[in-house]
Amino acid sequence: MAVCTVYTAQSLNSIPTPPKTHLGFNQKQVIFYTNTKRKSPNSKRSVTEISCSADKTVVIGLAADSGCGKSTFMRRLTSVFGGAAEPPKGGNPDSNTLISDTTTVICLDDYHSLDRTGRKEKGVTALDPRANNFDLMYEQVKAIKDGVAVDKPIYNHVSGLLDPPELIKPPKILVIEGLHPMYDARVRDLLDFSIYLDISNEVKFAWKIQRDMAERGHSLESIKASIEARKPDFDAYIDPQKQYADVVIEVLPTQQIPDDNEGKVLRVRLIMKEGVKYFNPVYLFDEGSTIDWIPCGRKLTCSYPGIKFAYSPDAFYGNEVSVLEMDGQFDRLDELIYVESHLSNISTKFYGEITQQMLKHSDFPGSSNGTGLFQTIVGLKIRDLFEQIVAARAAAPMAASKA
């Protein structure tokens, strides 16, 4: 535990104002008192030597490519903690930040070092690390985690320009979401928990066709060209991050409809790393077993092609994992409680909480399939992880005093 110094009342006037650093924040200390006193080596004044520990912010990282459901996941996550997430009041209307009672969500696009024109001139995409300022990202995330407010830059998605910064105060939970939360090892080491949304190329293509052709009038050829142009950088810089994630939500085409290319029925896998502190993987029926389950029948209404669940231990990038899988979609969300009752380690506070959350956000994308179900479960697990971390930090000073 760090040692801080608190000056007596007579010496307070000699303390200089904390300097403002190049990171855009003021240095400060968070102080907790003890009763130990000593003489200052340069003065006869009595000073108090204390142990100090900041109430550090819990930092969550969420990585995914553009258009892969990060915004929907953020809405589900903040809902678990209560309170709606909204942009900073009175700030830039084009801010990417969302703030609720407990959480602050930062979009890592704000750490672009090049605006839209600059990227075009240099021939790089936003996925390329050369277009991002990882030094500033690390320094500011670390500062927030240590309880220090920062002036964070803003990337304006409307104009493609870098706007003046906004003040971000340390929340209880900071979520950094975007393309690169686990790319830089320094930033990765600051994360208390990490998630990767892994959308297969087939599903990503189907989703983009549905959105861009139906809603934006793009041609099939232009959509294919856009995806192919991004693929080399995605494969090089974004996709490898999933090896570091504590949880991967993998979205694949269904295996129940031969040659399906519409992407409406999905197979979703929740890949959970074993041995992560404060996180116990969810399991179906019997922990560590290999289970295949078709729950359709009198208790769960399922239209074609039905629903299949699976659970088993596996290996993922050399790590032991547990994998929970759902293929198919729900017809009635109120019947989801039947499935919920067969899952364990789901970190709910009351019977039916997953079902309640899914019904609450039934209009969110993915609510009828495994994307919504597993995002909700991960949100509940993050709440549990946060509460365990807070409890452990509160108990640490008491344990140290007894030692």
N, C-alpha and C positions, 0 to 999 in steps of 0.2 A: 504494500500500500504506500502511496506517495506521501511525503512529508511536506506540509505547507506551513507558512509562518503567518501568524496574525499579530499585528502591532497593537500596542496599548493605545489608549485614547490620546496620550500626549504626543505620540509619534505619527498620528494619522496625516497631519498636514504635510509630512515629508514624502508621502507616497505619490509618485508621479502618475499622471493619467495614462492608462494602458495605451500603447501605441497601436495605430491601425496598420495592419500588415498588407502585403501585396495580394493577399488572398481575398481581400474585401471584407474582413471581419476584425473586431477588436478582441485582443487577448484578454482572458479573464480566468479567475479561479473559482471553483465551487468548494466551500469550506464547511467541515463538520468539526465541532469543538471537542477537545479533551481537556483534562485538568493539569497537564504537564507544563511547568514553567522553567525557564532557564535564563541566564544572563546573555545578552547579545555580546559577541566577541569585540565589537567596535563601539560599544556604548555600555553605560551602567543601567540602561533601561531594562526592565524585565519584559520579556516577550513570552508568548505562549507557543509551544511547539505542538502541532496537532497532526493527527492522521486525517487524510482527506480522501474522499472517493466521490466521483461525480455519478449522478443518476444517468448513466449513459443511455443514449437512444439505441433501441434495437433496430438493426438495419436488415431489410429483406431485399433481395435482388430478383428481378423477373426479366428474363431474356426471351426474345422472340423476334422473328422477322416482322416487317410491316404487314398489317392486315391479318394478323394471326390470333386476334382475340385478347390482346393485352388490356384494352380498355374495359371490356366486359369482365375480365377477371378482377380488375381493380375495383369495379363496382360491387362485385360479389364479396370481395375481401373487406372493403370498408363497411359494408352492410353488416357483416358478422360482428364488427366492433361497435356498431351503432352510430347513428349520425350520418347525414348525407355529406359526401365529399364535394366541395365547391372550389372554384378558383379563388385566389386571395382577394378579399374585399377591398375595393378602392384601388386595385392595382391595374396592371396592363390587361386589357380585355382579351389579348391574344396569349396570355400566360398559359403554359402547359401544366402548371402545378395544380394539384388538387389537395385541399385541406379539409379534414374532418376533426372531430373532437379528439381522436386518438392518433390518427395517421396523417402523414404528409406524403404525397406521391410526387416524385420528381421524374420528369421525362429526360432521359439522358441525351436527347437531341439538343438540349440546351448547351451541351458541351461541344457542339460542332465548332471547330476552329475556322471553318470556311463557310461563307454563306453560299446560297445557291449559284450565284454567278461565279464565285471563286472556285467552287467544285467543277463547274463546267470548263472554266479556263484551264484548270490543272488536269482535267480529264480523270477525275476520281469521283466515286460515288460516296454517299453518306455512310456506307458500310465499311469503307476503307479507313483503317486506323489513322492514316495521314490527314483525314478530314476532321479529326476529333482531338480535343485537348485532354489527355488522360492525366497529366500532371495536376491540372486544376480540378478535375473530377475527383481524384484521390484526396487532394488537400481539403477540398470542401466537404466531401462525405465524412472524412475523418474528423474535421472540426465539428460538424453537426453531431456525430456520434459522441464526441467528447463534451457536448453541451454548449457549443459556441455557435451563435447566429452567423450567417454568411450572406453576402451579396452575390446571389447566383445569377449568371447570365441567362438570357432568354433567346431561344431561336424561334423566330416568327414563321410559322408554317404557311401563313397567308402570303406574306411578302417575300419570304425566303431570305430575309435579312436577320442580322444579329441585333436585337433590341437592347436598350439599357437594362441593367440588372434589377433584380427584385430581392427584398430581404426575406430570408428563410430562417425561421426560428426553430430550434431543436424540438421535435415532437416526441411523443412516447415511442412511436414507430415510424421509421422512415422507409419508404419503398422507393427504390430506384429501378425504373423500368425502361426498357429500350433495347437497342441492338447490342450493347457491349457491357452489361453489368459484371460479367465474369471474364472479360477479355484480359484486362490488366491485373496481374497477380496482386498488386498492392490494394486495389479496390476489392478484389475477390476475397482477400484476407479480412476485410472489414465486415463482410456479410455474416450475419448470424444464421441466415437460412437463405437458400437459393432455389429458384424454380425456372425450368425451361419449358416453353410451349413449343412442341415439335410437330408442326403440321406437314404431312407428307406432300411431295410434289403433286401427286394426283389430286388430293383434296384441295390444296392451295390453288391449283389451276381451275378446278371446278368452282370454288368460291369466287375467284377473281372474274371468271366468265359471268357468273350470276350477277355480281355487283356491277362490273364495268360495262357489260353489254346491255343489261336491263336498265341500269340506273344512269349510266353516263354516256351511253351511245357509242362506246368504243367498238372497233371491229375485232374479230377473232384474231386476225393477223397481228394487230397492234398489241393485243394482250399477250400473245405468245412471244413477241419480240421484247416486250417489257420484262417478262419473267426470265427469258434467256439472257438478257443484258445484265441482270442482277445476280444470276446464278453463280458465276465464278467467285465474286466477292462474298456471297452468302456462304458458299462451301468453304472458303478460305478463312473467314473471320468470324462468322456468326455460329454456324452449325457446330464447330468444335467445342463451343462453350458447354454443351450439354453434358460433356464428360465430368464437369465440375459440379453439376447441379445436385442438390439433395433430393429433389423430386423432378421428374420429367413427365409431362402430360403429352402423350403421343397420340396424334389423330390420324387414322388410316382409313382407307376404303373398307366397307363392309366385306366380310368373307361369306355372307349369307346370300348374296345376289351375284351370280356369275357375271363377270365382265361389266360390273356397274361402273358408270363414269359420271353419274350425276352428283355424287357427293352429298346426297340428302340423308342416306342411312350410313352411319359411321361406326367404326370400331375404334374405341378409345382405350388406351392403356395408361394406367397410373403406375409409374416406375419409381419405387421408393428405396432410397439407399439405406442399408442397414448400418447401425452403429453411430448414427448422428445424434449428438447430445440433445436432449430434451425432445426427441422425436421418435415415436414408436410407430412403425408402419401399420397401416390398416390391413386387416385380413378378413377372409371369408370363411366362416365355419370353423376351421381348424388351423391355427397358426403354423406355418412351415410346410403344410401339406400341399398336394397338387389337386385342385378342385375344378371340375366343370359342372356348371349349374344352369339349367333352363327353368326359370321360375314361372313361366307363363302357365296359366291355368285359372282356377277359380279365384285366386287372390290377386292376380295381376293381369289386366286386360292388355293383350298384345295383338296388333294386326300384323299382316305380312311385313317383313320376314320373321317376326318374333324377336325375342331378346335372349342372348346368351351371356353368361358371366363365366369368368375363369379367374383362378388365383393360383400362384405358384412361386417358389423361390427361383432365382435366376442369377445370371451374371451380366453386368453392364459396364463396359470400359474397365474391366478388371475389378469391379466392385461387386460385393454381394448385394443383391436387391430382392425386394418382394414386388411382385407385379399383380395388380388387380385390373381386370379387363372387362369391358362391357361392349357388346356388339348388338346394335339395334336401337330402338327408341320406345319411349313410354307413350301410351295413349292417354293415360290419366295420371297426373302428378300426385293426386291425393292418395293413390295406391302405392306410391313409392315407399311408404312406411313399411310395407311388407319386405322390401329389399333392405331397407335401413336396419330392420330388426335382425338381419342375418349377418351384419357387418360388425366387427369389433375394433377397438382402438380408434374410434371415430371422434373422440374428444368432444362429444356433445354435452351440454349441461342439463338437458332433459330429454325424455323419450320423444322422438319425432322432430327434433330440431332441424335435421337435414331436410326433411319433407317440408317443414314450415318455411325454411329459407328458399327452397326451390319454388314453392307456390307463391311466395312473396315476389319473386322475380321471374314469373312464368313467361313474361314477354321478352326476356333477355335471350339473345342468340345462344343456342345449345342447350336450352332448358329441357328439351325432350330427349336428350341423349347423354352419353357419358362425359361430354365436355363440361356441361353445367353441373352434373353430379360430382365429378372429381374436382372441379374448381371450388365448389362449395365445401367439400371435405377438406381440401388443402387449406382453405380459409379458416376452418375450425381448428385444424392442426396448428396453424400459425398463431391463433389466439391462445391455444394451450401452451405452445412454446414460449410466447411472450410472458404469460403468467408464471411459468416455471423459472424463466430467467430473472424476472423481477423478484420472485420469492427467494431465489438463490442469492441474489445481490443483497437483499435485506438481511438474510441470515449470516452473510459472511462477516460483517463487523462483530456480531455477537460471538461467533465461533472464534474469531481472532482474539477477542478480549478474554476468553476462557482458556486460551492456549498458554 
